[in-house]
Amino acid sequence: MRAYRSRSLTGPTLAAVLALTGAGLSGCAADDGASAPDLEVQVPDVRGPEDLDDPYSGVLDAAFYEDLPAYAGQEVTLLAEVAEVISPRVFTITSPDDEEVGEVLVVATQDAGDVDPEAGQALLVAATPVDSFEAGVVTEELGLDVGADQLEEWDEQPFLVAEILQPAP
């Protein structure tokens, strides 16, 4: 039996559906103080259909940030904003929607993609969270072009090892 995976609407089709849906509903509702529901942001599947679904695929938000250690060793896909660039393969990300969310260190593998992150850039990050950062070990094992002393402030904090980086659509 073949597994079926539906494709999400993108581009002009999604824009047309949202415009028509909004136009159709705007004349029907009474002004009772209720607001429109928040629409969940859909994060594209950057790993491909042969890979199992990630236990978390969504926006880097306060709830995910608080639960980050619980995802250690599992693949996650995040829509995030680059906060600070330490090197092309080492940078921090934060929530694109919530300034209160703290920064998360990202260390990209050599095969993660040809993205040169820039502060403020929206990125899709497919990564594996790790419990505790050890600057000396990580810089040596991943062959990073930064010194361990530049990353010591992140020691013993959870971080992400990114396997895929893509600019957000």
Secondary structure as UniProt FT lines:
FT   HELIX           11..26
FT   TURN            27..28
FT   TURN            49..50
FT   STRAND          56..59
FT   HELIX           62..67
FT   HELIX           68..71
FT   TURN            72..73
FT   STRAND          76..87
FT   TURN            88..89
FT   STRAND          90..94
FT   TURN            99..100
FT   STRAND          104..108
FT   TURN            110..111
FT   TURN            119..120
FT   STRAND          122..130
FT   HELIX           135..141
FT   TURN            142..143
FT   HELIX           148..154
FT   TURN            155..156
FT   STRAND          159..167
//
